[in-house]
């Protein structure tokens, strides 16, 4: 086998589909080598010798044995030591179903239990150590993944090992709390049930969860995630590996935002104070717009909306109204930022607006709106004034017909003449372009029960048909993206389904730096084997 220079034995094996047990190793953390489960035999001048694969670099001509009787016995014995004092509470442990200790035992263990004295339990059950994290010390196997994470990434170092020998245990430092902005990641990398999330604890068995590839819309970074759901409800967002973007991490702000997309929802079409069907609402809106001059109609696109939503809105204004009356104000620009993943821009698709040529400078637009130049304004996935009710009431008061397409009830929705429920990103497919110009695809996880709740892009297509505007015969998001890719130069040659799972960087100037600025790259991450 041929691998890049500097690759460790474990990565060389895994990248060539050679199974090799491992436990404390994590490819995006420094090597600790303390579990000893990845033992291999390497031939040398004095014969084959046992060593750990995670901290041994591959060399030219090296001969490595992973499944000899001696290597397998060493692997099995190391696993047996890890399980020696581990409590057998799998039926009530939240990690059951995705526990590395369970999986390793079933794949590499299956030994006869040999301990002749009672187990030693460390105690420390159900300890509240942070805003989101619970610690069960008796389950900890001292892999130190969590310690390495808080030392290397957020650099907050809240965790450490106390005591010695079999009494060693993980704990927080006196007076400290595990409350850094990335604390939830320690529960992902904990290979057992020692560290669990309060927000997920005892909520759902992991084998019931369906996993859908998606992108976090919490900021312009666009971290890769999976939406994990069951029976129409989202139970958690989990990081999805992307070596070029978020590796296997996400911030707590994005991780715990999943309930936001299920609460405070717009559930039905409303005209004035009366509920309507989607068909009735579109027909009434089309009747209003048909009686107006094209200069009297305006629209507000959105950096929270998908590329497809904004494309269809722009296309409608190009064909039916005046595209110069289309803007996308960036009112929520400020927010927390750091050197890891978080960006101040708290929306996922500003670069998508730049790609489509939709202006974000809206001063002239608001001046016209406040002077009553627009008789009808369509607002998509926006709350342009935030919680500034006074300005919202003053500005919207100049608009006779305010049309809002929104997933959530906002101050703008309260002011609207016509309201159309929209789907959040968990309930539709689409694309975003992140701050470093990476085009990323997200897929629909949940189908809403109400058939009148449709994607904003498809709702606008229905409106275009009622207005007798041609060119909007789209049935789903992939077909919209494919049509858009034929018109937008930097997207040419792409189709929705050809976008790589971790995205594709476009020829578009980035608006933010790459992630993990100032964080030393881990030497054990060198990509897949060449052959």
Order of alpha helices (4+ residues) and beta strands (2+ residues): alpha-beta-beta-beta-alpha-alpha-beta-beta-alpha-beta-beta-alpha-beta-beta-beta-beta-alpha-beta-beta-alpha-beta-alpha-beta-alpha-alpha-beta-alpha-beta-alpha-beta-beta-beta-alpha-alpha-beta
